[in-house]
Amino acid sequence: MSTPGVPGPHDDVLAGLSDPHAGHGHDDPLRPTSDVSVRPALPEDAAALGDVHARTLRATLAAGTGADLPADVAGAVDPEALAAAWSAAIVSPPTRAHRVLTALAGGQVVGFAAFAPATDPVEVTPARDAEAVADDATAGTDAPAGTDAPADTDAPTDTDAPTGAVAEILALEVPAAHARRGHGSRLLAACADLLRDQGTARVQVWAVEGDESRARFLAEAGFAPAGLRRRLQVGAAELVETCWYADL
């Protein structure tokens, strides 16, 4: 999931353990709107990004495993370690196409996003439309966790997007205390506008199954399941991620 220089949402934890939403300004994707804004992340944001990421990561892991996190897993989510990783990503990105953005409410950091060229672009085999999957996420009727094959293996493979024109959103994090205020949508819109400027044709993102709010957010934003799952080990529990994609 990770790209060198930019940590993936779960990489630091796993290595140690073997929101309907307001609009944005289209003329400038980083233009402030009232007292809320999205801008390029600054080195001084790193500590706040680490804190935000720790909170959202604990919530995501709990949703994905369907239980409260064991103490050792929760303790492994270290805000200072995450802050150090994001500081490196901000100060020394591997390429100019690696970007970290910060969402602000006034002067307060309330979320962030990161994207990079996809190192492993998925082959898109859409099984169902995004609305159906969003409904499943709410009803809990999606395919059983741990199923790696697409729901419809006869679905046509879409290979229109060139490999070099695919990007991956590595993080899009807004803690619950600041949810449903448009910060996630502004971050995603800014990512999309900047990626279009870079000539990106498609964007992909991995989302934890069981995180119903993330599934709804992606579906409402125009993403669809790519027909691919992967399994990750989190302590003694297994976590399943689904790849979503959108053409820009």
N, C-alpha and C positions, 0 to 999 in steps of 0.2 A: 504493500500500500504506500510506502514512503518513497519519496524522491530525495536523493542526496541533498542535504542542506535544508530540507523542509520536512519536519516530522509528520508522519501520518497520525490519525486520531488515536490509534491504539498501540503504536510501535513500541514506545518506551515501556508501557506496562507489560505487553506480551513478551518483550525480550527478557524481562526480569522474572517471568512467571512460567517457562517451558511448559414565519409565523404569520397568519393571513393578515394582510400586510399592506403597508402603505407603498405609495409609488416613489419615483425618484426623478431627478432631473436628467433628461436624455441628452441635452447639449453637452454636458460634462458629467461623466459617471461619478466623479468624486466631488461634485458641487454640494455644499451644505444645503439642507432644506430646513428652514426655521432653525430650531435649536438642535437638530439632529443632522449628522453628516457621516460620510464615509471618506476616508483619506488613506494614502499609503501609510503603512505602519512605520513608526519611528523607534529608534533604539530604546528610548525611555518608556515605550509602551510594553516592553517585554515582561516586566513583573506582572502587570495587569493581565496580559494575555495568558501567562502561566496560571494565574488564579482562575480566570474564566475557563480555560481549558480543563483544569483539574475538576472544576464543578460539573461541567458538561460531560466530561468523560466518565466520571463516577455515575452520573445519571444514565448515560447511554449504556454502560456495562450492566447496570442493574436492570434496565429494560430488556437488554438482550438475553440475559441469563434468567430473567423472570424471578429474581429473588434479591434480597438485600445482599450487598457485597460482603464477603468475608473480610475480617479485619486486615488480613495480610494483603488482599487485593486492593482494598481501599487505601491502605498505607503505602502501597507501591505507586499510587497516583500522586506524584510529588510536584507541587506547584513550582518549586524552585528549579527542579530539573527541567520541567516543561518551559519555564521562563528562559532558562539558558539555551535550550534548543531553539526557541523562537527568536531569541536575540541573535544567534548565529545566522538564522534564516533571513533576518532583516538586514543585518550588517554585511553578510558575505553570501548572498544568494549565488548558486552555481551558475545561473545564466540570467540574462535580462528578462527572460520569459517566466522566471520564478517570481511570484508576487505575493506579498502579505498585505492585507488591508485591515484597517481598524474602523469599527463603528463607534461613534460618539453620541452621547446625549449631553449637550452642553460641553463641559470639559471631561466628562466621565467616560471611560472605556466601557462599553456595554456589549461588545462582541468583536469577532474578527473572522476573517476568511483567508485562505491561502490556495493558490493554484499553481500548476506547473505543467509542462509538456508531459503527456502520459507516457510512461516508460513501458507500459504493457497495455496497449489499447485493446479493448475487448471486441470480439466479433458480436455484433448485435443480432440477436435472434428473438425479436419481440414475441412474447407468447400471448399477452393480453394487453388491453389498453390500460393506461395509468389509472383511470377512474375505477376500474374493477379492482386493481390491486390496492388502491386507497381504501375502498370499501372493505376488502379483506382484512386490511390492517386494523380497521376499526372493529370488525366482527371477529377477528382471530381465526379466520377460515383459510388462510393462505396454506401453501404446501407445507408439510412437516419440516421442522428444522433439520438441517443436515442433508437435505436433498440437493445434490449438486446439479442434476440435469435440469434443463428448462422444462417448464410445464408442458410445452408443446414442441417436441423435438422435430416436428415436420414444418415448423414455421420457416419461411425463407430467411436466408442470411443476408443482411444488409451490409455491403462492403463499400458503399459509396464514398465514405469519408476517407481521405488519404491518411496513412499512418501518421505522418508528420503534422497533420492538422488536427490532432485529437489532444485535448487537454484534460487534466484531472483536477477536480476540486479536492484538495487534501484535507481541508478543514473549513467548516462553516458553523461557527459556535456562538450561540447567544444563550446565556443562562436563564433559568426559569424566571428569575426575578425581573428580567427585562423582556420576557417573551410577549408576543402579540402586540408589539408596538411598531412593527414595520422594520426593525433593524435587520432581521434575516433577509427580507425581501430587498432592502437597499443594498446589502452586501452582495447578494446573488446578482442583482441587476448590474452593479458596478463590475463584478467579475465578468459577466456576459459581455458588457460593452468593451472592456479592455481586451478580452479574448478575441472579439470580432476585429478590433483594431490590429491585433497580432496576426490575423488571417486564419484563426482557428475555425474549423468547420463543425466540430462536435466536442461536447464536454461530457465527461463521465464522472460518477461519484459513487462510492460504496457506502451503503447505509445498513445499520444493524437491524436485523429482523426483530420485531418486538417493540421497536421505537416507533410507535404509531404516529406521533406528532411529526417526526421527520418524514415518514412515508407520505402523510397528507400534504406536508409542505412541498415536497418534491413533485407530487402529482399535480397539485394546484399550480405549480410554477412551470408546468409543461414538460417535466421529465417523464420517462416511461421506463419500465424494467427492461434491461438488456437481455434477460433470459439466462443469467449466470449467477451462481451462488458460490461462496467459499466458506469454509469452516475454520474457526480460530479457537485456540484453547486459552481460556482465562481461568487460571487456577485449576480447580477440579471440574469446572463447567465448560461446556462447549458453546461458542457463540457463532452465529451464522450471519453473514453479510450478503446483501443483494446489490448488484450493480445496476445503477440507473443511468440513463443517458438523455441528452437533448441535442438536437441539431441547431446550430446558431445561424 
